[in-house]
């Protein structure tokens, strides 16, 4: 009973803030983001350090600080957008969301091997759950279930209401392979730090970065085409960008091919970050895991 009460309270609160006019919740999220940036020294430091790694030469200290502050504003806006999208009807989605590069998706599914969608915590990534209402294909998202049941229920209902399937991260490999064998899509974010056991080191913004190896193994084993997809904010709505298929390198040297392919995935993510630097999840320590030769020094 308590969990139901908490679930309903959170849901009502989100819907309430989501019902605010968009100009109002943009201003509010900017205010919250500015305050967050001012008081949260730990995440501010992580964001600024990450930006220095990525844009050491391209941006001045002042520019990186401006991008970091705007990034906190963008992240604060996610809560308002979630509440807003909870009240969105299916026929209203096209009013706010435009698709770019859908031809790449059609060509990928035409290969009848399923499609691996490469994505990241970019822009309004939670609103990518709206996309299955706009395309004629079944797509599944790989996710980690939340430890707090009321929030787990809320996010599950939000993510699945327009047809998105959910596959829990633990033990997901066989479910993903079955989905691909049915010529369905599987979306996986690939921009989070992992430990050396679960990852390989591939360049990201010019530095070897530990990246999950599961995505590359799945692409190499199944032959499923890899299509990048990201949702970014625009002045009056959102743009979903589908990129060209990323070729899969298969030379017979599995370890080397895995690094080569993973580096290509990192480049696709890096490109969209460079285009929209304030919209990525800079508060995550992407370079936390060090290569063995660096870790041991």
N, C-alpha and C positions, 0 to 999 in steps of 0.2 A: 504493500500500500504506500509506504514511504517513497519507494522508487518511482511509482506512478505519479505521485504528487510532485516530486522533483522534476520528472520528465515534463509534466504539463506546465509547471512554472517556468522552466527554461524555454519551452516551446512558445508560450504566450509572450514571454519577454522578448524573444527574438522577433516574433511576428510584429510586436509593437514597435520596436526600433526600425524594423524593415518597412513599416508602413509610412515612415517619415518621407517627405518629398526628397528626391535624390540630391538636390542642391543643399538641403539641410544636413543629410547624413554625410555628405562629402565634407562640409565645413566642420561637423562634429568630429569626424574621424581625423581630420587634419589637426584639430585641437588636441585630441587624445594622443595622436602620434607625436606631436611636439612635446607634450608632457612626458610621455613614455621615453622619448629620446633623451630628455633632460635628466630624468631620475634613474633610469636603468643603466648604470655604468657598465655592468657586465656585458649585456647584449650590445650596447653601443660600441664597446671596445672590440667585440668580436666582429661586428659589421665593418668598422673602420679598418681593422686588420685585414679582413677579407678583401675589401675594396683596394687596399694598398697592394696586396698580392696581385690582384687582377688588373689594376689600372695604375700601376706604379709610374709609368711614363706618360700615359694618356691624360691623366688628371692631376691637378694640383691638390694639395691638402685641403684647401678651401672647397674645391669642387667635390672631392670625395665626401667631405662632411655634409655638403648640401644633398648629395645623392643618398647618403645614409639617413638623413633626417626625413627626406621624402619617402624613403623605403619604410620607415616606421609609420608614416601616414598611410601608405598603401596597405601595410599589414593590418593596421587598425580598421581599415575599411572592410576587410574580409568579414568581420562580424556583422556589420550592417548589411552587406551584400547577401550573406546567408539568410538573414531574416527577411530581406526583400524577396529573395528567390523562393522562399518557402510559400509565399503567397502567389507565385507566378503560375499562370495557367499555360497549358501546352501550346495553345494557339497564339499566345503572346510572345513566345520565345523569339521568333524571327524578328520581332519589332526591336529587340535589343541585341541580338547575337547575329553576327554575319560570319559566314564560312568562306575561307580562302584556301584554294588548292584542293578542293574536293575531288578533282579529277585524279589526283594521286591515290586517293582512297579507293576509288572505283577500279583503277588499274591494279592495285594491290590485291583486292578481293577477287578479281577476275583470275588470279593465278591459282585459286582454290587450295591454298595452303594455310588459310587463316592470315591474320595480320597482327604483328606486334607493334603497338603504338608506344613510341618513346616520348615520355613527357617529363615534366619537372615542376617544382613548386614555384611557378611563374605566374605573375598576374593574379587573376581570380581563378586559381586552379580548382577550387571546389565547384565552381560553376561549370566546369567541363562535364559534370554529371548531367547537364541539360542537353548535351550534344546527341545522345542516342535518340532523342525525339526528332532530330533533324536529318538523320541519315538512315538508310534502309538496311542496317546491319546490326547484328547483336554484338555488343561489346561488354567485356568484363573488366573490372578494376581490381588490381591487387592492393590490398590494404591490411593494416594491422588493427585488429579489433581493440577498442578502447577498454580500459580497465574499469571505467565508471559506467555501470549499466544504463542509467538514464540518458547519458550522452551517446552511448553506443546505439541505443534504440533510435534516438533522434537522427543521428547521422546516417544510420542504415535506411531509415524511411526516406530521408532527403535524397540520398544518392540513388536509390532504386526506383523512385516513383515515375521516372520517364523511361524505364526499361533497362537501365544499367545493371549488369550482374556484378556481384561481389564475390571475390575469392580471397579468403583469409591467407595471409602471408605464409604462416607456418604450414609446411606440407603442401604447398600450392602447386608444385611442379607437375604432378600427374593431371590435376584439374586443368592447368593451363594447356597442357599438351592435348587433352581431350577437346577442349574448346577450339584450339587451332585445327584439329582434325575435322571438326564440324564446319570449318571455314568461318569461324567467328573471330572477333578481335579481342586482344588482351592488352590493356594499357598499364604500363609500369613506369613509375617515376625513377629516375636514375641519377639524381643529383644530391644524394645524401652520403655522408661518410660511413664506411663500414670498416670492420677489422680486417686484418691481413688474411684470415682464414676464409672469409666470404668474398674477398675482392682481389682485383689485380690492379697494378699501378699503371695508369695511362695518363697522358698529358691532359691537363685542364688549365687553361690560361697559362700555358708554358711551364707548368710544374707537374711532376708525377703525382697523381692523386689516386687514392685507393677508391675504386669504383666496384660496385657489385658485379660479380662475374656471371650471375645467373642469367641475366638478359642476353649476354653474348652467347653463352652455351645454348640457350633455348633457340636463338636465331640460327646458330650453326647446325644444331641437331635437326630442327624441323624444316629448315628452308623457308620459314615464314618471312615474307617481306617486312622490313622495318620502316615505319612511317613516323616521322616526328610530328607531334601535335602540341600546341601551346595555346593558352587563352590569355590575351593581354587586354588591358583596359584602354578604351578610347574615350574621347570627350563625351560622346552621347551613348556609349554602350560598350560592347565587347567584340573582339575579333578572335575567331578561332583559326589558327594558321596550321594547315597541314602541309608538311614539306615533302620534297621528292623522296622516293625510296632510297635508303642508304644501302649501297651494295655490300654484300657479305663476302669477305675474303676467305677463301678456303684453299690453302696450299698443301694441307696434310700435316703441317706442324701446328697442333692444336693450341699449345700454349702461346706461340707467337701470333697465331691468327686471333686468338681471344684478345690479346693486347691491342692488335691492330684494329679490330672491329670496335672494341670498347673506346679506343681513342676517337674513332669516327663518331660514335654516339656523343662523346663529350664535346666534340667540336660543334655538333648540331645544337647542343644546349648552350655552349659558349656563344655561338652566333646570335641567338635570340636574346641572351643576356646583354651582349654588347649593343644590340639594337634598342633594348628597353632596360637600361641598367638599374633604374629605381624599383623595378617590379619583381626582382628575384628575392629569394629568401636569404638575405645576407646575414641574418642573425644566427644561422647554423654554421658551425665550424667545419666547413667542407674539407679543410686540409688537416684535420686533427690527426689522422693516422699517417705516420711517417714511414717512408721506405726503410727496410732493415738497416741499410748502411748508414742512414741518418739517425735512426732510432738508437743505434748502438754507440754513437759518438757522444 
